[in-house]
Amino acid sequence: MSFSDKLRSLIEERNITQKQLAMDLNIAPSTIGGYVQGSSEPDFETLKRLAKYFNVSTDYLLNIHLTNSDSLKEDELLRVFRSMTAEQQNIFIEQGKVLIKYKK
């Protein structure tokens, strides 16, 4: 998945607009639009700001897979889990356990 696809997905998950992201990071909306369209890419400082804003790693944004996990799906699962509240994490774990029982 490209940087632009990842950014678009994060914006949608957060349920914000590109304009809101631009305002929050003090970046021109047209710049964010260029990132989402894939016609431009952020510099290092902006990349770090985007990662911090979305609580993801720069490796995630750049699609660099360096963890000990077996797949990008595991990385995605961990990213989603870490973005949840403690209550949501507990519910997520319990739902996972139900799915495992159902599989057996």
C-alpha positions as a Markdown table, in Angstrom:
| # | Residue | x | y | z |
|---|---|---|---|---|
| 1 | Met | 0.0 | 0.0 | 0.0 |
| 2 | Ser | 1.4 | 3.4 | -1.0 |
| 3 | Phe | 2.0 | 6.4 | 1.3 |
| 4 | Ser | -1.0 | 8.1 | -0.2 |
| 5 | Asp | -3.3 | 5.1 | 0.3 |
| 6 | Lys | -2.1 | 4.8 | 4.0 |
| 7 | Leu | -2.7 | 8.5 | 4.6 |
| 8 | Arg | -6.2 | 8.4 | 2.9 |
| 9 | Ser | -7.1 | 5.4 | 5.1 |
| 10 | Leu | -6.0 | 7.0 | 8.3 |
| 11 | Ile | -7.9 | 10.2 | 7.5 |
| 12 | Glu | -11.0 | 8.1 | 6.8 |
| 13 | Glu | -10.5 | 6.0 | 10.0 |
| 14 | Arg | -10.2 | 9.2 | 12.0 |
| 15 | Asn | -13.4 | 10.5 | 10.3 |
| 16 | Ile | -11.8 | 13.9 | 9.6 |
| 17 | Thr | -11.4 | 15.9 | 6.4 |
| 18 | Gln | -8.2 | 16.7 | 4.6 |
| 19 | Lys | -8.9 | 20.3 | 5.5 |
| 20 | Gln | -9.1 | 19.4 | 9.2 |
| 21 | Leu | -5.9 | 17.5 | 9.1 |
| 22 | Ala | -4.2 | 20.5 | 7.3 |
| 23 | Met | -5.5 | 22.9 | 10.0 |
| 24 | Asp | -4.4 | 20.6 | 12.9 |
| 25 | Leu | -0.9 | 20.3 | 11.5 |
| 26 | Asn | -0.7 | 23.9 | 10.2 |
| 27 | Ile | -0.1 | 22.7 | 6.6 |
| 28 | Ala | -1.8 | 24.0 | 3.5 |
| 29 | Pro | -4.8 | 22.0 | 2.5 |
| 30 | Ser | -3.4 | 21.7 | -1.1 |
| 31 | Thr | -0.3 | 20.1 | 0.4 |
| 32 | Ile | -2.4 | 17.4 | 2.1 |
| 33 | Gly | -4.3 | 17.0 | -1.1 |
| 34 | Gly | -1.1 | 16.3 | -3.0 |
| 35 | Tyr | -0.1 | 13.7 | -0.4 |
| 36 | Val | -3.5 | 12.0 | -0.6 |
| 37 | Gln | -3.4 | 12.1 | -4.4 |
| 38 | Gly | 0.1 | 10.7 | -4.5 |
| 39 | Ser | 1.4 | 13.7 | -6.5 |
| 40 | Ser | 3.8 | 14.8 | -3.7 |
| 41 | Glu | 5.3 | 13.4 | -0.6 |
| 42 | Pro | 6.1 | 15.0 | 2.8 |
| 43 | Asp | 9.6 | 16.0 | 3.9 |
| 44 | Phe | 11.0 | 14.2 | 7.0 |
| 45 | Glu | 9.7 | 16.7 | 9.5 |
| 46 | Thr | 6.2 | 16.5 | 8.1 |
| 47 | Leu | 6.3 | 12.8 | 7.9 |
| 48 | Lys | 7.2 | 12.7 | 11.6 |
| 49 | Arg | 4.3 | 15.1 | 12.4 |
| 50 | Leu | 1.9 | 12.9 | 10.5 |
| 51 | Ala | 3.1 | 9.8 | 12.3 |
| 52 | Lys | 2.7 | 11.5 | 15.7 |
| 53 | Tyr | -0.8 | 12.9 | 14.7 |
| 54 | Phe | -2.1 | 9.4 | 13.8 |
| 55 | Asn | -0.1 | 7.6 | 16.4 |
| 56 | Val | 1.6 | 5.4 | 13.9 |
| 57 | Ser | 5.3 | 4.8 | 13.0 |
| 58 | Thr | 7.0 | 6.4 | 10.0 |
| 59 | Asp | 7.8 | 2.9 | 8.9 |
| 60 | Tyr | 4.0 | 2.2 | 8.8 |
| 61 | Leu | 3.4 | 5.3 | 6.7 |
| 62 | Leu | 6.2 | 4.3 | 4.4 |
| 63 | Asn | 5.2 | 0.6 | 4.3 |
| 64 | Ile | 8.5 | -0.5 | 5.7 |
| 65 | His | 8.1 | -3.9 | 7.4 |
| 66 | Leu | 10.9 | -4.4 | 10.0 |
| 67 | Thr | 9.1 | -5.9 | 13.0 |
| 68 | Asn | 9.2 | -9.5 | 14.2 |
| 69 | Ser | 5.6 | -10.0 | 13.1 |
| 70 | Asp | 4.8 | -12.5 | 10.4 |
| 71 | Ser | 2.9 | -10.2 | 8.1 |
| 72 | Leu | 1.7 | -6.7 | 7.3 |
| 73 | Lys | -1.7 | -7.8 | 8.6 |
| 74 | Glu | -0.2 | -8.3 | 12.1 |
| 75 | Asp | 1.3 | -4.9 | 11.9 |
| 76 | Glu | -2.0 | -3.4 | 10.9 |
| 77 | Leu | -3.8 | -5.3 | 13.7 |
| 78 | Leu | -1.3 | -4.0 | 16.3 |
| 79 | Arg | -1.6 | -0.4 | 14.9 |
| 80 | Val | -5.4 | -0.6 | 15.2 |
| 81 | Phe | -5.2 | -2.2 | 18.7 |
| 82 | Arg | -2.9 | 0.6 | 19.9 |
| 83 | Ser | -5.2 | 3.3 | 18.7 |
| 84 | Met | -8.1 | 2.0 | 20.8 |
| 85 | Thr | -9.0 | 3.0 | 24.3 |
| 86 | Ala | -8.4 | 0.5 | 27.1 |
| 87 | Glu | -12.1 | -0.5 | 27.2 |
| 88 | Gln | -12.1 | -1.0 | 23.4 |
| 89 | Gln | -9.0 | -3.1 | 23.6 |
| 90 | Asn | -10.6 | -5.4 | 26.2 |
| 91 | Ile | -13.7 | -5.8 | 24.0 |
| 92 | Phe | -11.5 | -6.5 | 21.0 |
| 93 | Ile | -9.6 | -9.2 | 22.9 |
| 94 | Glu | -12.8 | -10.9 | 24.1 |
| 95 | Gln | -14.2 | -10.8 | 20.5 |
| 96 | Gly | -11.0 | -12.4 | 19.3 |
| 97 | Lys | -11.4 | -15.2 | 21.9 |
| 98 | Val | -14.9 | -15.8 | 20.7 |
| 99 | Leu | -13.7 | -16.1 | 17.1 |
| 100 | Ile | -11.0 | -18.6 | 18.1 |
| 101 | Lys | -13.7 | -20.7 | 19.9 |
| 102 | Tyr | -16.0 | -20.5 | 16.9 |
| 103 | Lys | -13.1 | -21.7 | 14.6 |
| 104 | Lys | -12.7 | -24.9 | 16.7 |
